[in-house]
């Protein structure tokens, strides 16, 4: 049994181009140092003594910066290329994290977080275009999953180490986060080619979906972007309000919160690649996105069940992790399947901007509902919103032509181990 699982797990990584591995390594280094974001709400409320509402406004500025950065990143990527944009973004992000360490005033913190988020988000469209250019149609979903696996290993390490460092002093988080961004920039410079990949993205006989010149004229895609934004609002409570819930309701230390949160990255690391390898050709991508939304709703409702405490927290983390496994890679694959050969940066930028808008709304919505009505109300709202997005994705799926990357496989060709 274990041998069969190991063989399947190993086979799920075969055939992925070397450049995707390099991109994943760079992401691993960058995310291992991502300690500030993992604890930013606690830092603002506990160390700087901001109110929960003020912390929500600061994180709204984080989302605003991410929104502008995503648009700018797509525009720059289409003009300057993914290589230089990634390097500049990582270097400036590292610098802004070191500056942020020195800021304690509420107004200046809002401004600094806005700029830091802007330069950080410029990286994402360039990075996504690099992934799309250097993978094949057959390996695209797994390439996305490998990249996400690296990110989740980083997220597994970051909260654990960050929680321990917070006990030594908050400045340690800013130094490590800033310096790892700069290290990641060096790895981009050394490891990634500064030219487009020669890989052909469509096999002979495969008819690619023709995308309009601008993503802003692709109506089905725009509806999908709106639903992605709402989806992001739901998922991002894991980052913005759930740690505060653990702190205020359960009375946990930062170290314990970090350990429990790290389970999310561990589950994704162990499960996502072999699961994607087995199921990716069985259904169109949006079918799996809808499955993930059901799991999101169940995860938040777990907090309303008895007995509370560690049991509910572990149930929540486990269920939302499986929801993430279904939603995130298949959403990205859907976006890549709709892009044409031109303006890829703008398509990816619009998708990234959906999460940037979610970064504005998520902390504001979550903190305001908590302050006015309590945590249980927030969990019910998130479960209901998951149902609304499920219906929207279902309607988009009915009206969307399947992308060229979707190749139904008969049961006899499904990988067996």
C-alpha positions as CSV (number, residue, x, y, z in Angstrom):
1,X,0.0,0.0,0.0
2,X,2.7,2.5,1.0
3,X,4.9,1.4,-1.9
4,X,2.0,2.0,-4.4
5,X,1.4,5.4,-2.9
6,X,5.1,6.3,-3.1
7,X,5.2,5.1,-6.8
8,X,2.2,7.1,-7.7
9,X,3.5,10.2,-5.8
10,X,6.9,9.9,-7.6
11,X,5.3,9.5,-11.0
12,X,3.2,12.6,-10.5
13,X,6.4,14.6,-10.8
14,X,7.7,13.1,-14.0
15,X,7.9,15.1,-17.2
16,X,7.7,18.6,-15.6
17,X,10.2,20.9,-17.4
18,X,13.4,21.9,-15.5
19,X,12.5,25.6,-15.6
20,X,9.3,24.9,-13.6
21,X,11.5,23.3,-11.0
22,X,13.7,26.4,-10.8
23,X,10.6,28.6,-10.5
24,X,9.4,26.4,-7.7
25,X,12.7,26.6,-5.9
26,X,12.7,30.4,-6.1
27,X,9.2,30.4,-4.7
28,X,10.2,28.0,-1.9
29,X,13.0,30.3,-0.8
30,X,10.8,33.4,-0.9
31,X,7.9,31.8,0.9
32,X,10.0,30.3,3.7
33,X,10.7,33.8,4.7
34,X,7.1,35.0,4.4
35,X,6.7,35.4,8.2
36,X,5.5,39.0,8.3
37,X,2.2,38.3,6.4
38,X,1.5,35.2,8.4
39,X,1.5,37.2,11.6
40,X,0.7,40.7,10.4
41,X,-2.7,41.0,12.1
42,X,-1.4,39.8,15.4
43,X,1.7,42.1,15.1
44,X,-0.6,45.1,14.5
45,X,-2.9,44.3,17.3
46,X,-0.5,42.9,19.9
47,X,2.8,44.7,19.3
48,X,1.6,48.1,17.9
49,X,-1.7,48.1,19.9
50,X,-3.9,48.9,16.9
51,X,-7.6,48.1,17.3
52,X,-9.0,45.3,15.3
53,X,-10.8,47.8,13.1
54,X,-7.5,49.7,12.5
55,X,-5.8,46.4,11.6
56,X,-8.6,45.8,9.1
57,X,-7.9,49.2,7.5
58,X,-4.2,48.5,7.3
59,X,-4.9,45.2,5.6
60,X,-7.3,46.9,3.3
61,X,-4.3,49.0,2.2
62,X,-2.4,45.8,1.6
63,X,-5.2,44.7,-0.8
64,X,-5.2,48.1,-2.5
65,X,-1.5,47.9,-3.1
66,X,-1.8,44.4,-4.4
67,X,-4.6,45.5,-6.8
68,X,-2.4,48.3,-8.3
69,X,0.6,46.0,-8.3
70,X,-1.2,43.2,-10.2
71,X,-2.3,45.5,-13.0
72,X,1.1,47.1,-13.2
73,X,2.8,43.7,-13.2
74,X,0.8,42.5,-16.1
75,X,1.4,45.7,-18.1
76,X,5.2,45.5,-17.4
77,X,5.4,41.8,-18.2
78,X,3.9,42.2,-21.6
79,X,6.5,45.0,-22.3
80,X,9.6,44.1,-20.4
81,X,9.4,40.3,-20.0
82,X,8.9,38.1,-17.0
83,X,12.6,38.0,-16.0
84,X,13.4,41.6,-15.2
85,X,10.0,42.2,-13.7
86,X,10.5,39.4,-11.2
87,X,14.0,40.5,-10.1
88,X,12.9,44.2,-9.6
89,X,9.8,43.1,-7.7
90,X,11.7,40.8,-5.3
91,X,14.4,43.3,-4.6
92,X,12.0,46.2,-3.9
93,X,9.8,44.0,-1.8
94,X,12.8,43.0,0.4
95,X,13.7,46.6,0.9
96,X,10.1,47.7,1.8
97,X,9.9,44.9,4.4
98,X,13.0,46.3,6.2
99,X,11.5,49.8,6.0
100,X,8.2,48.5,7.4
101,X,10.0,47.3,10.5
102,X,10.7,50.9,11.5
103,X,7.1,52.2,11.1
104,X,4.8,52.4,14.1
105,X,2.4,55.2,13.2
106,X,-1.1,54.1,11.9
107,X,-1.1,56.5,8.9
108,X,2.5,55.7,7.9
109,X,1.8,52.0,8.4
110,X,-1.1,52.2,5.9
111,X,1.1,53.9,3.4
112,X,4.1,51.5,3.9
113,X,1.9,48.4,3.7
114,X,0.3,49.7,0.5
115,X,3.7,50.3,-1.2
116,X,5.1,46.9,0.1
117,X,2.1,45.1,-1.3
118,X,2.3,46.9,-4.6
119,X,5.9,46.0,-5.4
120,X,5.3,42.4,-4.1
121,X,2.3,41.9,-6.3
122,X,4.1,43.0,-9.5
123,X,5.9,39.7,-9.2
124,X,2.8,37.4,-9.6
125,X,1.8,38.1,-13.2
126,X,5.4,37.9,-14.4
127,X,5.8,34.6,-12.5
128,X,2.6,33.1,-13.8
129,X,3.5,34.0,-17.4
130,X,6.9,32.3,-16.9
131,X,5.2,29.1,-15.7
132,X,2.8,29.2,-18.7
133,X,5.7,29.7,-21.2
134,X,7.8,26.9,-19.8
135,X,5.3,24.1,-19.5
136,X,3.4,22.0,-22.0
137,X,-0.4,21.5,-22.1
138,X,0.0,18.0,-20.7
139,X,2.1,19.2,-17.7
140,X,0.3,22.5,-17.1
141,X,-1.9,21.6,-14.1
142,X,0.9,19.6,-12.5
143,X,3.3,22.5,-13.1
144,X,0.9,24.8,-11.3
145,X,0.7,22.2,-8.5
146,X,4.4,21.9,-8.2
147,X,4.8,25.6,-7.9
148,X,2.0,25.7,-5.3
149,X,3.6,22.8,-3.5
150,X,6.8,24.9,-3.1
151,X,4.8,27.8,-1.9
152,X,3.0,25.6,0.6
153,X,6.2,24.1,1.9
154,X,7.3,27.7,2.5
155,X,4.0,28.5,4.2
156,X,4.5,25.4,6.4
157,X,8.0,26.6,7.4
158,X,7.2,30.3,7.7
159,X,4.5,30.3,10.5
160,X,6.4,27.7,12.6
161,X,9.7,29.6,12.5
162,X,7.9,32.9,12.6
163,X,6.0,32.0,15.7
164,X,9.2,31.1,17.4
165,X,10.9,34.2,16.3
166,X,8.1,36.4,17.5
167,X,8.9,35.2,21.0
168,X,12.5,36.5,20.5
169,X,11.5,39.8,18.9
170,X,9.3,40.9,16.1
171,X,12.2,42.6,14.2
172,X,13.5,39.1,13.4
173,X,10.5,38.5,11.2
174,X,11.1,41.6,9.1
175,X,14.8,40.9,8.6
176,X,14.4,37.3,7.6
177,X,11.5,38.1,5.2
178,X,13.3,41.0,3.6
179,X,16.6,39.1,3.1
180,X,14.9,36.0,1.6
181,X,13.1,38.2,-0.9
182,X,16.6,39.5,-2.0
183,X,17.9,35.9,-2.1
184,X,15.0,34.9,-4.3
185,X,15.9,37.8,-6.7
186,X,19.4,36.4,-6.9
187,X,18.1,33.0,-7.8
188,X,15.9,34.4,-10.6
189,X,19.0,36.1,-12.0
190,X,21.1,33.0,-11.8
191,X,18.7,30.2,-12.7
192,X,16.0,31.5,-15.0
193,X,16.6,32.0,-18.8
194,X,16.1,35.6,-20.0
195,X,14.3,34.4,-23.1
196,X,10.9,32.8,-23.8
197,X,10.7,29.1,-23.7
198,X,10.8,27.2,-27.1
199,X,8.2,24.7,-25.7
200,X,5.2,24.3,-28.1
201,X,2.0,24.6,-26.1
202,X,-0.3,22.7,-28.5
203,X,0.2,19.3,-30.0
204,X,-0.6,18.6,-33.6
205,X,-4.4,18.3,-34.1
206,X,-5.1,20.3,-30.9
207,X,-7.1,23.4,-31.6
208,X,-6.3,26.1,-29.1
209,X,-9.1,28.3,-27.9
210,X,-8.9,31.7,-29.5
211,X,-8.9,34.4,-26.9
212,X,-10.0,38.0,-27.7
213,X,-7.3,40.7,-28.0
214,X,-8.2,42.0,-24.6
215,X,-9.3,40.0,-21.5
216,X,-11.7,42.9,-20.8
217,X,-13.8,41.9,-23.8
218,X,-14.0,38.2,-22.8
219,X,-17.3,38.2,-21.0
220,X,-17.1,34.7,-19.6
221,X,-13.7,35.4,-18.3
222,X,-14.8,38.6,-16.6
223,X,-17.6,36.7,-14.8
224,X,-15.1,34.1,-13.7
225,X,-12.8,36.9,-12.4
226,X,-15.7,38.3,-10.3
227,X,-16.4,34.9,-8.8
228,X,-12.7,34.3,-8.2
229,X,-12.7,37.6,-6.2
230,X,-15.5,36.3,-4.0
231,X,-13.8,33.0,-3.7
232,X,-10.7,34.8,-2.5
233,X,-12.7,36.7,0.1
234,X,-13.8,33.3,1.5
235,X,-10.4,31.6,1.5
236,X,-8.4,34.6,2.8
237,X,-10.1,34.6,6.2
238,X,-7.7,31.7,6.8
239,X,-5.0,34.3,6.8
240,X,-6.6,37.4,8.2
241,X,-9.2,36.5,10.8
242,X,-8.7,32.8,11.7
243,X,-5.4,33.5,13.5
244,X,-7.1,36.2,15.6
245,X,-9.9,33.8,16.3
246,X,-7.4,31.3,17.7
247,X,-5.8,34.0,19.8
248,X,-8.9,35.6,21.2
249,X,-11.3,32.7,21.5
250,X,-8.9,29.8,22.3
251,X,-6.2,31.9,23.9
252,X,-3.4,30.2,22.0
253,X,0.2,31.5,21.8
254,X,1.7,32.6,18.5
255,X,3.8,29.5,18.4
256,X,0.8,27.2,18.7
257,X,-1.1,29.2,16.1
258,X,1.9,28.8,13.8
259,X,2.1,25.0,14.3
260,X,-1.7,24.5,13.6
261,X,-1.6,26.8,10.6
262,X,1.4,24.9,9.2
263,X,-0.8,21.8,8.9
264,X,-2.4,23.5,5.9
265,X,0.8,23.6,3.9
266,X,1.7,20.0,5.0
267,X,-1.6,18.6,3.7
268,X,-1.3,20.4,0.4
269,X,2.3,19.2,0.0
270,X,1.5,15.6,0.7
271,X,-1.8,15.3,-1.2
272,X,-2.1,17.9,-4.1
273,X,0.3,16.5,-6.7
274,X,-0.7,12.8,-6.6
275,X,-4.4,13.8,-6.4
276,X,-4.1,16.1,-9.4
277,X,-2.1,13.5,-11.3
278,X,-5.0,11.0,-10.9
279,X,-8.0,13.3,-11.5
280,X,-6.9,16.1,-13.8
281,X,-8.2,14.5,-17.0
282,X,-11.4,13.2,-15.6
283,X,-13.4,16.5,-15.6
284,X,-13.1,20.0,-16.8
285,X,-11.3,22.4,-14.4
286,X,-14.3,24.3,-13.2
287,X,-16.0,21.0,-11.9
288,X,-13.2,20.6,-9.4
289,X,-13.4,24.3,-8.5
290,X,-17.0,23.8,-7.5
291,X,-16.0,20.8,-5.3
292,X,-13.5,22.9,-3.5
293,X,-16.2,25.6,-2.7
294,X,-18.3,23.0,-1.0
295,X,-15.4,22.1,1.2
296,X,-14.8,25.8,2.0
297,X,-18.3,26.0,3.3
298,X,-18.0,22.9,5.4
299,X,-14.6,24.0,6.8
300,X,-16.0,27.3,8.3
301,X,-19.1,25.6,9.6
302,X,-16.7,23.3,11.6
303,X,-16.0,26.2,13.9
304,X,-19.7,26.3,15.0
305,X,-19.7,22.6,16.1
306,X,-19.0,21.3,19.6
307,X,-16.7,20.7,21.4
308,X,-14.5,23.6,20.1
309,X,-10.8,24.1,20.6
310,X,-8.2,21.9,18.9
311,X,-10.6,19.4,17.5
312,X,-12.5,22.1,15.6
313,X,-9.3,23.8,14.5
314,X,-7.8,20.6,13.1
315,X,-11.1,19.8,11.3
316,X,-11.2,23.2,9.8
317,X,-7.6,23.2,8.6
318,X,-8.0,19.7,7.1
319,X,-11.2,20.4,5.2
320,X,-10.1,23.9,3.9
321,X,-6.8,22.4,2.7
322,X,-8.6,19.9,0.5
323,X,-10.8,22.7,-0.7
324,X,-7.7,24.7,-1.7
325,X,-6.3,21.7,-3.5
326,X,-9.4,21.6,-5.7
327,X,-9.9,25.3,-6.2
328,X,-6.5,26.9,-6.7
329,X,-4.7,24.8,-9.4
330,X,-7.8,24.2,-11.4
331,X,-8.7,27.9,-11.4
332,X,-5.3,28.8,-12.7
333,X,-5.5,26.1,-15.3
334,X,-8.8,27.5,-16.5
335,X,-7.2,31.0,-16.9
336,X,-4.2,29.6,-18.8
337,X,-6.6,27.7,-21.1
338,X,-8.4,30.9,-22.1
339,X,-5.2,33.0,-22.8
340,X,-4.1,33.5,-26.4
341,X,-0.5,34.0,-27.6
342,X,-0.6,37.7,-26.9
343,X,-1.4,39.8,-23.8
344,X,-0.8,36.9,-21.5
345,X,0.4,39.3,-18.8
346,X,-2.9,41.1,-18.9
347,X,-4.9,37.9,-18.6
348,X,-2.9,36.8,-15.6
349,X,-2.9,40.3,-14.2
350,X,-6.7,40.4,-14.2
351,X,-6.8,37.0,-12.4
352,X,-4.3,38.2,-9.9
353,X,-6.2,41.5,-9.4
354,X,-9.3,39.4,-8.4
355,X,-7.3,38.2,-5.4
356,X,-6.0,41.7,-4.8
357,X,-9.5,43.0,-4.5
358,X,-10.3,40.1,-2.2
359,X,-7.3,41.2,-0.1
360,X,-9.1,44.6,0.3
361,X,-12.5,43.2,1.1
362,X,-11.5,40.1,3.1
363,X,-9.9,41.8,6.2
364,X,-12.5,44.6,6.2
365,X,-15.4,42.3,5.9
366,X,-14.1,39.8,8.4
367,X,-13.1,42.2,11.1
368,X,-16.2,44.4,10.8
369,X,-18.6,41.3,11.0
370,X,-16.6,40.1,14.0
371,X,-16.7,43.4,15.8
372,X,-20.4,43.9,15.2
373,X,-21.9,40.3,15.4
374,X,-19.2,37.9,16.5
375,X,-17.2,35.1,15.0
376,X,-20.1,32.6,14.5
377,X,-21.9,35.1,12.2
378,X,-18.8,35.4,10.1
379,X,-18.6,31.6,9.7
380,X,-22.2,31.4,8.5
381,X,-21.7,34.3,6.1
382,X,-18.7,32.6,4.6
383,X,-20.6,29.3,4.2
384,X,-23.5,31.1,2.5
385,X,-21.1,33.0,0.2
386,X,-19.5,29.7,-0.8
387,X,-22.9,28.5,-2.0
388,X,-23.4,31.7,-4.0
389,X,-20.0,31.3,-5.8
390,X,-20.7,27.6,-6.4
391,X,-23.8,28.5,-8.4
392,X,-21.9,31.2,-10.3
393,X,-19.1,28.9,-11.3
394,X,-21.7,26.3,-12.4
395,X,-23.3,28.9,-14.7
396,X,-19.9,30.0,-16.1
397,X,-19.0,26.3,-16.7
398,X,-22.3,25.8,-18.7
399,X,-21.4,28.8,-20.9
400,X,-17.7,28.2,-21.3
401,X,-16.1,26.3,-24.2
402,X,-13.7,23.8,-22.7
403,X,-10.1,24.9,-23.1
404,X,-7.7,23.1,-25.4
405,X,-5.8,21.6,-22.4
406,X,-8.9,19.6,-21.4
407,X,-8.5,16.2,-23.0
408,X,-11.0,13.6,-21.6
409,X,-9.2,10.4,-20.9
410,X,-11.0,7.0,-21.0
411,X,-10.9,5.0,-17.8
412,X,-8.4,2.7,-19.2
413,X,-5.8,5.5,-19.6
414,X,-6.2,6.8,-16.1
415,X,-2.8,6.3,-14.4
416,X,-2.9,3.1,-12.2
417,X,-0.5,2.2,-9.5
